[in-house]
């Protein structure tokens, strides 16, 4: 039995690794990029689903990633603007 990982799950893992890296390095621009990736993952899972599934579980996956991505983008963007102002 071959287990195939959908491409969206690989991108989600990559985005979460970038987010953890930005928290570890305390870099706001990397956090903004990770938030943007999470938003794109959320939108694409809304439209296409995860793998061959397209039900409420994949919509919840999309809502969670989209919401966290929006929060990360807004927070990291505001922090970067405040840092530039100082």
C-alpha positions, 0 to 999 in steps of 0.5 A, a space after each residue: 500500500 502506497 501512502 501519498 501525501 497531497 501537495 497541499 499538506 507538504 506546503 502546509 508543513 513548509 509554511 509551519 516550518 517557516 513560521 517556527 523559524 520566524 519565531 525562533 529567529 524573531 524576524 518579522 519579514 519571514 513571519 509575513 512570508 509564512 503568513 502569506 503562505 498560510 493564507 494561500 494554503 487556506 484559500 486553495 484548500 477552500 477551492 480544491 480540498 485536500 487530496 480527493 476529499 472536499 468536505 467540511 473537514 477540509 473547509 475547517 482546515 482551510 479556515 484554520 490556515 486562512 485565519 492563522 495566516 491573516 493574524 500572522 500577516 497583520 501582526 508581523 506587518 504591524 511589528 515591522 512598521 513599528 520597527 521602521 518608525 523607531 
